[in-house]
Amino acid sequence: QVQLVESGGGLVQPGGSLLLLCEGARGIFNVGWHRQAPGKQRELVAAITIGSTNFNYANFAKGRFTISRDNAKNTVYLQMNNLKPEDTGTYYCNDVREHASYWGQGTQVTVAS
């Protein structure tokens, strides 16, 4: 069973920054960060392949968010800068493998004055 743990969320003012972490206890493969705001569907924020050879960003994330990873630490990061109130939501990481997909429990991000 793949276990993913997200951390790094919190309350931040508009314009602030947060660094989210996604740690996999038994390794971590191709990973996407997703988010879900209250009353809205879950959406992809950014994704990275296992070798950091391919990246994918949602339009709202381009120029503000950066996804990266440290395979030695089984960790994928999401650096979020210039946060806006509309970035508020629960952020989840998703580890996609050949025959299965795994989700963490999520970390809450709230952007408010």
Phi and psi in radians as a Rosetta constraint file:
Dihedral C 1 N 2 CA 2 C 2 CIRCULARHARMONIC -1.411 0.35
Dihedral N 2 CA 2 C 2 N 3 CIRCULARHARMONIC 2.278 0.35
Dihedral C 2 N 3 CA 3 C 3 CIRCULARHARMONIC -2.033 0.35
Dihedral N 3 CA 3 C 3 N 4 CIRCULARHARMONIC 2.169 0.35
Dihedral C 3 N 4 CA 4 C 4 CIRCULARHARMONIC -2.029 0.35
Dihedral N 4 CA 4 C 4 N 5 CIRCULARHARMONIC 2.395 0.35
Dihedral C 4 N 5 CA 5 C 5 CIRCULARHARMONIC -2.223 0.35
Dihedral N 5 CA 5 C 5 N 6 CIRCULARHARMONIC 2.112 0.35
Dihedral C 5 N 6 CA 6 C 6 CIRCULARHARMONIC -1.663 0.35
Dihedral N 6 CA 6 C 6 N 7 CIRCULARHARMONIC 2.588 0.35
Dihedral C 6 N 7 CA 7 C 7 CIRCULARHARMONIC -2.676 0.35
Dihedral N 7 CA 7 C 7 N 8 CIRCULARHARMONIC 2.984 0.35
Dihedral C 7 N 8 CA 8 C 8 CIRCULARHARMONIC 1.803 0.35
Dihedral N 8 CA 8 C 8 N 9 CIRCULARHARMONIC -0.120 0.35
Dihedral C 8 N 9 CA 9 C 9 CIRCULARHARMONIC -1.249 0.35
Dihedral N 9 CA 9 C 9 N 10 CIRCULARHARMONIC 3.010 0.35
Dihedral C 9 N 10 CA 10 C 10 CIRCULARHARMONIC 2.872 0.35
Dihedral N 10 CA 10 C 10 N 11 CIRCULARHARMONIC -2.933 0.35
Dihedral C 10 N 11 CA 11 C 11 CIRCULARHARMONIC -1.722 0.35
Dihedral N 11 CA 11 C 11 N 12 CIRCULARHARMONIC 2.241 0.35
Dihedral C 11 N 12 CA 12 C 12 CIRCULARHARMONIC -2.459 0.35
Dihedral N 12 CA 12 C 12 N 13 CIRCULARHARMONIC 2.604 0.35
Dihedral C 12 N 13 CA 13 C 13 CIRCULARHARMONIC -1.362 0.35
Dihedral N 13 CA 13 C 13 N 14 CIRCULARHARMONIC 2.717 0.35
Dihedral C 13 N 14 CA 14 C 14 CIRCULARHARMONIC -0.951 0.35
Dihedral N 14 CA 14 C 14 N 15 CIRCULARHARMONIC 2.406 0.35
Dihedral C 14 N 15 CA 15 C 15 CIRCULARHARMONIC 1.584 0.35
Dihedral N 15 CA 15 C 15 N 16 CIRCULARHARMONIC -0.181 0.35
Dihedral C 15 N 16 CA 16 C 16 CIRCULARHARMONIC -1.426 0.35
Dihedral N 16 CA 16 C 16 N 17 CIRCULARHARMONIC -3.078 0.35
Dihedral C 16 N 17 CA 17 C 17 CIRCULARHARMONIC -2.310 0.35
Dihedral N 17 CA 17 C 17 N 18 CIRCULARHARMONIC 2.670 0.35
Dihedral C 17 N 18 CA 18 C 18 CIRCULARHARMONIC -2.480 0.35
Dihedral N 18 CA 18 C 18 N 19 CIRCULARHARMONIC 2.614 0.35
Dihedral C 18 N 19 CA 19 C 19 CIRCULARHARMONIC -2.042 0.35
Dihedral N 19 CA 19 C 19 N 20 CIRCULARHARMONIC 1.997 0.35
Dihedral C 19 N 20 CA 20 C 20 CIRCULARHARMONIC -1.643 0.35
Dihedral N 20 CA 20 C 20 N 21 CIRCULARHARMONIC 2.539 0.35
Dihedral C 20 N 21 CA 21 C 21 CIRCULARHARMONIC -2.135 0.35
Dihedral N 21 CA 21 C 21 N 22 CIRCULARHARMONIC 2.492 0.35
Dihedral C 21 N 22 CA 22 C 22 CIRCULARHARMONIC -2.204 0.35
Dihedral N 22 CA 22 C 22 N 23 CIRCULARHARMONIC 1.974 0.35
Dihedral C 22 N 23 CA 23 C 23 CIRCULARHARMONIC -1.952 0.35
Dihedral N 23 CA 23 C 23 N 24 CIRCULARHARMONIC 2.296 0.35
Dihedral C 23 N 24 CA 24 C 24 CIRCULARHARMONIC -1.892 0.35
Dihedral N 24 CA 24 C 24 N 25 CIRCULARHARMONIC 2.129 0.35
Dihedral C 24 N 25 CA 25 C 25 CIRCULARHARMONIC -1.158 0.35
Dihedral N 25 CA 25 C 25 N 26 CIRCULARHARMONIC -0.503 0.35
Dihedral C 25 N 26 CA 26 C 26 CIRCULARHARMONIC -2.157 0.35
Dihedral N 26 CA 26 C 26 N 27 CIRCULARHARMONIC 0.797 0.35
Dihedral C 26 N 27 CA 27 C 27 CIRCULARHARMONIC 1.582 0.35
Dihedral N 27 CA 27 C 27 N 28 CIRCULARHARMONIC 2.913 0.35
Dihedral C 27 N 28 CA 28 C 28 CIRCULARHARMONIC -2.616 0.35
Dihedral N 28 CA 28 C 28 N 29 CIRCULARHARMONIC 2.343 0.35
Dihedral C 28 N 29 CA 29 C 29 CIRCULARHARMONIC -1.897 0.35
Dihedral N 29 CA 29 C 29 N 30 CIRCULARHARMONIC -2.184 0.35
Dihedral C 29 N 30 CA 30 C 30 CIRCULARHARMONIC -1.381 0.35
Dihedral N 30 CA 30 C 30 N 31 CIRCULARHARMONIC 2.171 0.35
Dihedral C 30 N 31 CA 31 C 31 CIRCULARHARMONIC -2.179 0.35
Dihedral N 31 CA 31 C 31 N 32 CIRCULARHARMONIC 2.414 0.35
Dihedral C 31 N 32 CA 32 C 32 CIRCULARHARMONIC -2.116 0.35
Dihedral N 32 CA 32 C 32 N 33 CIRCULARHARMONIC 2.474 0.35
Dihedral C 32 N 33 CA 33 C 33 CIRCULARHARMONIC -1.671 0.35
Dihedral N 33 CA 33 C 33 N 34 CIRCULARHARMONIC 2.310 0.35
Dihedral C 33 N 34 CA 34 C 34 CIRCULARHARMONIC -2.202 0.35
Dihedral N 34 CA 34 C 34 N 35 CIRCULARHARMONIC 2.849 0.35
Dihedral C 34 N 35 CA 35 C 35 CIRCULARHARMONIC -2.467 0.35
Dihedral N 35 CA 35 C 35 N 36 CIRCULARHARMONIC 2.729 0.35
Dihedral C 35 N 36 CA 36 C 36 CIRCULARHARMONIC -2.458 0.35
Dihedral N 36 CA 36 C 36 N 37 CIRCULARHARMONIC 2.098 0.35
Dihedral C 36 N 37 CA 37 C 37 CIRCULARHARMONIC -1.609 0.35
Dihedral N 37 CA 37 C 37 N 38 CIRCULARHARMONIC 2.717 0.35
Dihedral C 37 N 38 CA 38 C 38 CIRCULARHARMONIC -0.956 0.35
Dihedral N 38 CA 38 C 38 N 39 CIRCULARHARMONIC 2.249 0.35
Dihedral C 38 N 39 CA 39 C 39 CIRCULARHARMONIC 1.367 0.35
Dihedral N 39 CA 39 C 39 N 40 CIRCULARHARMONIC 0.079 0.35
Dihedral C 39 N 40 CA 40 C 40 CIRCULARHARMONIC -2.117 0.35
Dihedral N 40 CA 40 C 40 N 41 CIRCULARHARMONIC 2.851 0.35
Dihedral C 40 N 41 CA 41 C 41 CIRCULARHARMONIC -1.343 0.35
Dihedral N 41 CA 41 C 41 N 42 CIRCULARHARMONIC 2.696 0.35
Dihedral C 41 N 42 CA 42 C 42 CIRCULARHARMONIC -1.200 0.35
Dihedral N 42 CA 42 C 42 N 43 CIRCULARHARMONIC 2.430 0.35
Dihedral C 42 N 43 CA 43 C 43 CIRCULARHARMONIC -2.351 0.35
Dihedral N 43 CA 43 C 43 N 44 CIRCULARHARMONIC 2.635 0.35
Dihedral C 43 N 44 CA 44 C 44 CIRCULARHARMONIC -1.269 0.35
Dihedral N 44 CA 44 C 44 N 45 CIRCULARHARMONIC 2.377 0.35
Dihedral C 44 N 45 CA 45 C 45 CIRCULARHARMONIC -1.770 0.35
Dihedral N 45 CA 45 C 45 N 46 CIRCULARHARMONIC -0.932 0.35
Dihedral C 45 N 46 CA 46 C 46 CIRCULARHARMONIC -2.819 0.35
Dihedral N 46 CA 46 C 46 N 47 CIRCULARHARMONIC 2.717 0.35
Dihedral C 46 N 47 CA 47 C 47 CIRCULARHARMONIC -2.492 0.35
Dihedral N 47 CA 47 C 47 N 48 CIRCULARHARMONIC 2.687 0.35
Dihedral C 47 N 48 CA 48 C 48 CIRCULARHARMONIC -2.524 0.35
Dihedral N 48 CA 48 C 48 N 49 CIRCULARHARMONIC 2.447 0.35
Dihedral C 48 N 49 CA 49 C 49 CIRCULARHARMONIC -1.463 0.35
Dihedral N 49 CA 49 C 49 N 50 CIRCULARHARMONIC 2.952 0.35
Dihedral C 49 N 50 CA 50 C 50 CIRCULARHARMONIC -1.077 0.35
Dihedral N 50 CA 50 C 50 N 51 CIRCULARHARMONIC -0.581 0.35
Dihedral C 50 N 51 CA 51 C 51 CIRCULARHARMONIC -1.697 0.35
Dihedral N 51 CA 51 C 51 N 52 CIRCULARHARMONIC 0.198 0.35
Dihedral C 51 N 52 CA 52 C 52 CIRCULARHARMONIC 1.012 0.35
Dihedral N 52 CA 52 C 52 N 53 CIRCULARHARMONIC 0.535 0.35
Dihedral C 52 N 53 CA 53 C 53 CIRCULARHARMONIC -1.599 0.35
Dihedral N 53 CA 53 C 53 N 54 CIRCULARHARMONIC -0.386 0.35
Dihedral C 53 N 54 CA 54 C 54 CIRCULARHARMONIC -2.338 0.35
Dihedral N 54 CA 54 C 54 N 55 CIRCULARHARMONIC 2.455 0.35
Dihedral C 54 N 55 CA 55 C 55 CIRCULARHARMONIC -2.280 0.35
Dihedral N 55 CA 55 C 55 N 56 CIRCULARHARMONIC 2.659 0.35
Dihedral C 55 N 56 CA 56 C 56 CIRCULARHARMONIC -2.510 0.35
Dihedral N 56 CA 56 C 56 N 57 CIRCULARHARMONIC 2.284 0.35
Dihedral C 56 N 57 CA 57 C 57 CIRCULARHARMONIC -2.213 0.35
Dihedral N 57 CA 57 C 57 N 58 CIRCULARHARMONIC 2.456 0.35
Dihedral C 57 N 58 CA 58 C 58 CIRCULARHARMONIC -1.174 0.35
Dihedral N 58 CA 58 C 58 N 59 CIRCULARHARMONIC 2.688 0.35
Dihedral C 58 N 59 CA 59 C 59 CIRCULARHARMONIC -1.004 0.35
Dihedral N 59 CA 59 C 59 N 60 CIRCULARHARMONIC -0.660 0.35
Dihedral C 59 N 60 CA 60 C 60 CIRCULARHARMONIC -1.220 0.35
Dihedral N 60 CA 60 C 60 N 61 CIRCULARHARMONIC -0.299 0.35
Dihedral C 60 N 61 CA 61 C 61 CIRCULARHARMONIC -1.624 0.35
Dihedral N 61 CA 61 C 61 N 62 CIRCULARHARMONIC -0.374 0.35
Dihedral C 61 N 62 CA 62 C 62 CIRCULARHARMONIC -1.083 0.35
Dihedral N 62 CA 62 C 62 N 63 CIRCULARHARMONIC 2.285 0.35
Dihedral C 62 N 63 CA 63 C 63 CIRCULARHARMONIC 1.502 0.35
Dihedral N 63 CA 63 C 63 N 64 CIRCULARHARMONIC -0.240 0.35
Dihedral C 63 N 64 CA 64 C 64 CIRCULARHARMONIC -2.082 0.35
Dihedral N 64 CA 64 C 64 N 65 CIRCULARHARMONIC -0.606 0.35
Dihedral C 64 N 65 CA 65 C 65 CIRCULARHARMONIC -1.951 0.35
Dihedral N 65 CA 65 C 65 N 66 CIRCULARHARMONIC 2.579 0.35
Dihedral C 65 N 66 CA 66 C 66 CIRCULARHARMONIC -2.346 0.35
Dihedral N 66 CA 66 C 66 N 67 CIRCULARHARMONIC 2.221 0.35
Dihedral C 66 N 67 CA 67 C 67 CIRCULARHARMONIC -1.760 0.35
Dihedral N 67 CA 67 C 67 N 68 CIRCULARHARMONIC 2.443 0.35
Dihedral C 67 N 68 CA 68 C 68 CIRCULARHARMONIC -2.661 0.35
Dihedral N 68 CA 68 C 68 N 69 CIRCULARHARMONIC 3.047 0.35
Dihedral C 68 N 69 CA 69 C 69 CIRCULARHARMONIC -2.641 0.35
Dihedral N 69 CA 69 C 69 N 70 CIRCULARHARMONIC 2.753 0.35
Dihedral C 69 N 70 CA 70 C 70 CIRCULARHARMONIC -2.270 0.35
Dihedral N 70 CA 70 C 70 N 71 CIRCULARHARMONIC 1.731 0.35
Dihedral C 70 N 71 CA 71 C 71 CIRCULARHARMONIC -1.150 0.35
Dihedral N 71 CA 71 C 71 N 72 CIRCULARHARMONIC -0.489 0.35
Dihedral C 71 N 72 CA 72 C 72 CIRCULARHARMONIC -1.130 0.35
Dihedral N 72 CA 72 C 72 N 73 CIRCULARHARMONIC -0.472 0.35
Dihedral C 72 N 73 CA 73 C 73 CIRCULARHARMONIC -1.802 0.35
Dihedral N 73 CA 73 C 73 N 74 CIRCULARHARMONIC 0.063 0.35
Dihedral C 73 N 74 CA 74 C 74 CIRCULARHARMONIC 0.912 0.35
Dihedral N 74 CA 74 C 74 N 75 CIRCULARHARMONIC 0.759 0.35
Dihedral C 74 N 75 CA 75 C 75 CIRCULARHARMONIC -2.306 0.35
Dihedral N 75 CA 75 C 75 N 76 CIRCULARHARMONIC 2.391 0.35
Dihedral C 75 N 76 CA 76 C 76 CIRCULARHARMONIC -2.027 0.35
Dihedral N 76 CA 76 C 76 N 77 CIRCULARHARMONIC 2.397 0.35
Dihedral C 76 N 77 CA 77 C 77 CIRCULARHARMONIC -1.960 0.35
Dihedral N 77 CA 77 C 77 N 78 CIRCULARHARMONIC 2.675 0.35
Dihedral C 77 N 78 CA 78 C 78 CIRCULARHARMONIC -2.320 0.35
Dihedral N 78 CA 78 C 78 N 79 CIRCULARHARMONIC 1.834 0.35
Dihedral C 78 N 79 CA 79 C 79 CIRCULARHARMONIC -1.513 0.35
Dihedral N 79 CA 79 C 79 N 80 CIRCULARHARMONIC 2.135 0.35
Dihedral C 79 N 80 CA 80 C 80 CIRCULARHARMONIC -2.060 0.35
Dihedral N 80 CA 80 C 80 N 81 CIRCULARHARMONIC 2.082 0.35
Dihedral C 80 N 81 CA 81 C 81 CIRCULARHARMONIC -2.039 0.35
Dihedral N 81 CA 81 C 81 N 82 CIRCULARHARMONIC 2.829 0.35
Dihedral C 81 N 82 CA 82 C 82 CIRCULARHARMONIC 0.867 0.35
Dihedral N 82 CA 82 C 82 N 83 CIRCULARHARMONIC 0.895 0.35
Dihedral C 82 N 83 CA 83 C 83 CIRCULARHARMONIC -1.180 0.35
Dihedral N 83 CA 83 C 83 N 84 CIRCULARHARMONIC 2.570 0.35
Dihedral C 83 N 84 CA 84 C 84 CIRCULARHARMONIC -2.130 0.35
Dihedral N 84 CA 84 C 84 N 85 CIRCULARHARMONIC 2.748 0.35
Dihedral C 84 N 85 CA 85 C 85 CIRCULARHARMONIC -0.954 0.35
Dihedral N 85 CA 85 C 85 N 86 CIRCULARHARMONIC -0.578 0.35
Dihedral C 85 N 86 CA 86 C 86 CIRCULARHARMONIC -1.261 0.35
Dihedral N 86 CA 86 C 86 N 87 CIRCULARHARMONIC -0.108 0.35
Dihedral C 86 N 87 CA 87 C 87 CIRCULARHARMONIC -1.439 0.35
Dihedral N 87 CA 87 C 87 N 88 CIRCULARHARMONIC -0.094 0.35
Dihedral C 87 N 88 CA 88 C 88 CIRCULARHARMONIC -1.071 0.35
Dihedral N 88 CA 88 C 88 N 89 CIRCULARHARMONIC 2.371 0.35
Dihedral C 88 N 89 CA 89 C 89 CIRCULARHARMONIC 2.834 0.35
Dihedral N 89 CA 89 C 89 N 90 CIRCULARHARMONIC -3.107 0.35
Dihedral C 89 N 90 CA 90 C 90 CIRCULARHARMONIC -1.667 0.35
Dihedral N 90 CA 90 C 90 N 91 CIRCULARHARMONIC 2.251 0.35
Dihedral C 90 N 91 CA 91 C 91 CIRCULARHARMONIC -1.835 0.35
Dihedral N 91 CA 91 C 91 N 92 CIRCULARHARMONIC 2.263 0.35
Dihedral C 91 N 92 CA 92 C 92 CIRCULARHARMONIC -2.132 0.35
Dihedral N 92 CA 92 C 92 N 93 CIRCULARHARMONIC 2.563 0.35
Dihedral C 92 N 93 CA 93 C 93 CIRCULARHARMONIC -1.850 0.35
Dihedral N 93 CA 93 C 93 N 94 CIRCULARHARMONIC 2.618 0.35
Dihedral C 93 N 94 CA 94 C 94 CIRCULARHARMONIC -2.315 0.35
Dihedral N 94 CA 94 C 94 N 95 CIRCULARHARMONIC 2.105 0.35
Dihedral C 94 N 95 CA 95 C 95 CIRCULARHARMONIC -1.759 0.35
Dihedral N 95 CA 95 C 95 N 96 CIRCULARHARMONIC 2.013 0.35
Dihedral C 95 N 96 CA 96 C 96 CIRCULARHARMONIC -1.829 0.35
Dihedral N 96 CA 96 C 96 N 97 CIRCULARHARMONIC 2.128 0.35
Dihedral C 96 N 97 CA 97 C 97 CIRCULARHARMONIC -2.081 0.35
Dihedral N 97 CA 97 C 97 N 98 CIRCULARHARMONIC -3.108 0.35
Dihedral C 97 N 98 CA 98 C 98 CIRCULARHARMONIC -1.051 0.35
Dihedral N 98 CA 98 C 98 N 99 CIRCULARHARMONIC -0.741 0.35
Dihedral C 98 N 99 CA 99 C 99 CIRCULARHARMONIC -2.085 0.35
Dihedral N 99 CA 99 C 99 N 100 CIRCULARHARMONIC 0.106 0.35
Dihedral C 99 N 100 CA 100 C 100 CIRCULARHARMONIC -2.767 0.35
Dihedral N 100 CA 100 C 100 N 101 CIRCULARHARMONIC 2.826 0.35
Dihedral C 100 N 101 CA 101 C 101 CIRCULARHARMONIC -2.341 0.35
Dihedral N 101 CA 101 C 101 N 102 CIRCULARHARMONIC 2.390 0.35
Dihedral C 101 N 102 CA 102 C 102 CIRCULARHARMONIC -2.190 0.35
Dihedral N 102 CA 102 C 102 N 103 CIRCULARHARMONIC 2.513 0.35
Dihedral C 102 N 103 CA 103 C 103 CIRCULARHARMONIC -2.134 0.35
Dihedral N 103 CA 103 C 103 N 104 CIRCULARHARMONIC 2.567 0.35
Dihedral C 103 N 104 CA 104 C 104 CIRCULARHARMONIC -1.513 0.35
Dihedral N 104 CA 104 C 104 N 105 CIRCULARHARMONIC -3.089 0.35
Dihedral C 104 N 105 CA 105 C 105 CIRCULARHARMONIC -1.457 0.35
Dihedral N 105 CA 105 C 105 N 106 CIRCULARHARMONIC -0.280 0.35
Dihedral C 105 N 106 CA 106 C 106 CIRCULARHARMONIC 1.684 0.35
Dihedral N 106 CA 106 C 106 N 107 CIRCULARHARMONIC 2.737 0.35
Dihedral C 106 N 107 CA 107 C 107 CIRCULARHARMONIC -2.339 0.35
Dihedral N 107 CA 107 C 107 N 108 CIRCULARHARMONIC 2.370 0.35
Dihedral C 107 N 108 CA 108 C 108 CIRCULARHARMONIC -1.475 0.35
Dihedral N 108 CA 108 C 108 N 109 CIRCULARHARMONIC 2.309 0.35
Dihedral C 108 N 109 CA 109 C 109 CIRCULARHARMONIC -2.073 0.35
Dihedral N 109 CA 109 C 109 N 110 CIRCULARHARMONIC 2.184 0.35
Dihedral C 109 N 110 CA 110 C 110 CIRCULARHARMONIC -2.203 0.35
Dihedral N 110 CA 110 C 110 N 111 CIRCULARHARMONIC 2.147 0.35
Dihedral C 110 N 111 CA 111 C 111 CIRCULARHARMONIC -1.963 0.35
Dihedral N 111 CA 111 C 111 N 112 CIRCULARHARMONIC 1.929 0.35
Dihedral C 111 N 112 CA 112 C 112 CIRCULARHARMONIC -2.722 0.35
Dihedral N 112 CA 112 C 112 N 113 CIRCULARHARMONIC 2.704 0.35
